[in-house]
């Protein structure tokens, strides 16, 4: 009877390891996507500065004309949309990485060969 329980516990540990490695793999695959989304957000921020920031236009670009406010509103919306995509991918990256590490790394109850707590060996 005990052998069946040990086998079940062993299967659970193997299953946890598999799930953990899959989560770590997902995290590794999410990293380049997250970096691309961050770059896209940075590009939109730079375009917003070029087109809409009066100080940047005057000091850096030497443009004294008024910006196109319709374009500025569109860029503002796109900027907020890109940051939400980036933050979502960042959250998925962190959660899948941490979840995978928690599943893979050993914890106190995972090894049945450890001695009982409190030094009580019988």
Secondary structure, 3 states (H helix, E strand, C coil): CHHHHHHHHHHHHHHHHHHHHHHHHHHHHHHHHHHHHHHHHHHHHHHHHHHHCHHHHHHCCCCCCCCCHHHHHHHHHHHHHHHHHHHHHHHHHHHHHHHHHHHHCCCHHHCCCCCCHHHCCC
